[in-house]
């Protein structure tokens, strides 16, 4: 089990690293600002810069507690960042799988399978029994995808870990956003914390819960997009 002292140190480390990343002077971004900027729910133009600060901070802090957790968080953040920049922003598992069926590999599919593979690798390092490894991987990947799915309004994905707490003020003020990089990284951090500390019954419960919630959220998201036309 992870001690409260180690968890507190990881929280503070993640918060400190994320704030330091936000304090760095803004640098030119690949493809220019327009490629990174998004229009949020209120019609304001924001950039997913909080995610580029939160993801590395969360990954380094998680690695201090469990290296396998750091691996999962870093991979989730990297896959999310790729989708932020290169993605066509088709949301939902069905859209990703439908594109694959049609012979098109979209960024969402790369993100889906990349995060899942990293989560399974982390699960294999966190537990010894094959079933526990599988359940841990599902818990990490499922939580990463679920947090990203609910991150559609300011503050939805922030405040859960130290890195998120560090970007919460800017996120709530709608001066920036977490983007896929931040949301997936923070979700993976939460999932890894659960996977590292739970026994089989807890892992099973968490895996079932996040898969069910993700499926339901995907349907709700699809209905909302259809209603908007």
C-alpha atoms as one frame of an Amber mdcrd trajectory, in Angstrom:
protein
   0.000   0.000   0.000   1.098   3.561  -0.692   1.703   5.577   2.466  -0.066
   8.856   3.126   3.314  10.608   3.300   4.345   9.425  -0.141   0.954  10.373
  -1.552   1.182  13.857  -0.041   4.670  14.351  -1.410   3.504  13.243  -4.857
   0.573  15.673  -4.690   2.843  18.580  -3.790   5.425  17.595  -6.396   2.796
  17.430  -9.140   1.366  20.803  -8.124   4.812  22.431  -7.984   5.994  21.052
 -11.315   2.761  22.045 -13.030   2.876  25.592 -11.688   6.496  25.852 -12.786
   5.535  24.662 -16.255   2.792  27.261 -16.468   5.201  29.998 -15.388   7.585
  29.348 -18.289   7.425  31.931 -21.067   5.126  30.827 -23.850   7.092  29.408
 -26.741   6.156  29.113 -30.437   4.082  25.990 -30.877   4.361  23.552 -33.803
   1.924  24.548 -36.515   1.240  27.966 -35.011  -1.264  29.103 -32.381  -4.307
  28.477 -34.572  -3.587  24.759 -34.679  -3.708  24.574 -30.894  -6.584  26.905
 -30.126 -10.112  25.636 -29.573 -13.548  27.163 -29.074 -14.978  26.176 -25.696
 -18.612  25.618 -24.688 -19.120  29.365 -24.213 -17.704  30.280 -27.614 -14.403
  31.584 -26.239 -11.096  30.816 -27.894  -8.742  29.003 -25.530  -5.705  26.779
 -25.879  -5.077  23.393 -24.212  -1.933  24.781 -22.584  -2.899  23.634 -19.092
  -2.645  20.054 -20.316   0.922  20.498 -21.541   1.875  21.614 -18.030  -0.299
  19.183 -16.067   0.607  15.989 -17.916   4.400  16.035 -17.285   3.885  17.149
 -13.689   1.417  14.343 -13.025   3.649  11.771 -14.745   6.782  12.689 -12.787
   4.923  12.722  -9.493   3.265   9.372 -10.227   6.639   7.874 -11.135   7.998
   8.894  -7.745   5.354   6.702  -6.115   5.202   3.902  -8.681   7.296   3.948
 -11.896   4.600   1.942 -13.678   2.050   4.615 -12.849   4.345   7.286 -14.267
   4.615   5.278 -17.490   0.851   5.104 -17.876   0.345   8.806 -17.145   3.099
   9.882 -19.525   1.746   7.703 -22.337  -1.799   8.932 -21.775  -0.648  12.539
 -21.885   1.405  11.972 -25.040  -1.459  10.249 -26.851  -3.829  12.991 -25.762
  -1.420  15.685 -26.968  -1.231  13.998 -30.361  -5.007  14.073 -30.625  -5.068
  17.718 -29.508  -2.791  18.715 -32.375  -3.477  16.216 -35.159  -6.986  15.081
 -34.318 -10.110  15.597 -36.371 -11.990  15.565 -33.036 -14.448  12.836 -33.823
 -15.490  11.822 -30.337 -16.552   8.443 -29.029 -15.429   4.843 -29.283 -17.908
   4.122 -32.057 -16.488   6.883 -34.258 -12.953   5.557 -33.785 -13.930   1.957
 -34.526 -16.157   2.953 -37.440 -13.226   4.784 -39.038 -10.997   1.734 -38.569
 -13.634  -0.466 -40.175 -13.572   1.871 -43.174  -9.803   1.622 -43.381  -9.059
   5.028 -41.831  -6.724   5.311 -38.837  -7.737   8.527 -37.079  -5.964  10.141
 -34.159  -8.708   9.044 -31.782  -8.002   5.399 -32.574  -4.271   5.947 -32.030
  -5.122   7.499 -28.671  -7.543   4.716 -27.739  -5.169   1.853 -28.457  -2.042
   3.682 -27.314  -3.457   4.471 -23.892  -4.925   0.992 -23.555  -1.584  -0.653
 -24.367   0.274   1.553 -21.882  -2.353   0.868 -19.216  -2.061  -2.888 -19.688
   1.731  -2.611 -19.465   1.391  -0.629 -16.241  -1.064  -3.184 -14.871   1.436
  -5.947 -15.587   4.036  -4.099 -13.527   1.678  -3.260 -10.664   0.361  -6.781
 -10.010   1.521 -10.385 -10.269  -1.625 -12.410 -11.019  -2.701 -12.307 -14.711
  -6.305 -11.442 -13.847  -5.222  -8.628 -11.535  -2.925  -7.286 -14.254  -5.785
  -7.225 -16.748  -8.205  -5.578 -14.328  -5.612  -2.971 -13.358  -5.017  -2.150
 -17.012  -8.747  -1.752 -17.634  -9.049   0.458 -14.551  -6.246   2.776 -15.690
  -7.344   3.022 -19.329 -11.024   3.276 -18.440 -10.472   6.091 -15.968  -8.290
   7.990 -18.441 -10.952   7.817 -21.128 -13.777   8.573 -18.700 -12.143  11.725
 -17.331 -11.560  12.953 -20.870 -15.191  12.218 -21.739 -16.548  14.360 -18.898
 -14.051  17.179 -19.451 -16.467  19.298 -21.476 -16.840  22.198 -19.029 -14.299
  24.164 -16.969 -13.228  22.357 -13.812 -14.769  18.979 -14.657 -11.401  17.209
 -14.785  -9.413  19.499 -12.505  -8.841  19.314  -8.771  -8.406  15.558  -8.528
  -4.616  15.451  -8.155  -1.892  17.964  -7.479  -1.303  18.780 -11.138  -5.003
  19.408 -11.666  -5.251  21.573  -8.567  -2.427  23.726  -9.925  -4.282  24.503
 -13.163  -7.753  24.736 -11.610  -7.901  28.568 -11.316  -7.020  29.121 -14.988
  -9.335  26.304 -16.051 -12.314  27.688 -14.128 -11.615  31.202 -15.399 -11.662
  29.803 -18.965  -8.248  31.268 -19.739  -6.999  27.849 -20.780  -8.164  24.248
 -20.936  -6.762  20.825 -20.162  -7.392  19.361 -23.583  -7.010  15.652 -24.249
  -3.411  15.700 -23.018  -4.318  16.948 -19.556  -7.603  15.087 -19.158  -6.182
  11.717 -20.190  -3.055  12.154 -18.087  -5.016  13.093 -14.977  -7.480  10.277
 -15.551  -4.621   7.804 -15.907  -3.111   9.120 -12.668  -6.380   8.513 -10.831
  -6.760   5.072 -12.361  -3.177   4.128 -11.531  -3.648   5.204  -7.921  -6.670
   2.916  -7.648  -4.971   0.075  -9.496  -1.885   0.247  -7.298  -3.792   0.121
  -4.034  -6.754  -2.167  -4.709  -7.077  -5.906  -4.329  -8.910  -8.073  -6.863
 -12.420  -7.280  -5.683 -11.738  -3.561  -5.761 -10.050  -3.788  -9.147 -13.021
  -5.666 -10.568 -15.500  -3.159  -9.174 -13.528  -0.215 -10.494 -13.012  -1.763
 -13.932 -16.709  -2.560 -14.313 -17.711   0.896 -13.095 -15.448   2.870 -15.433
 -16.322   0.751 -18.474 -20.044   1.119 -17.788 -19.716   4.849 -17.150 -17.648
   5.348 -20.303 -20.193   3.490 -22.428 -23.044   5.508 -20.963 -21.132   8.769
 -21.339 -20.297   7.933 -24.942 -23.992   7.447 -25.693 -24.968  10.675 -23.953
 -22.261  12.538 -25.843 -23.507  11.104 -29.142 -27.100  12.110 -28.337 -25.958
  15.624 -27.445 -24.054  15.992 -30.715 -27.052  14.726 -32.669 -29.359  17.184
 -30.889 -27.057  20.067 -31.820 -27.376  18.999 -35.425
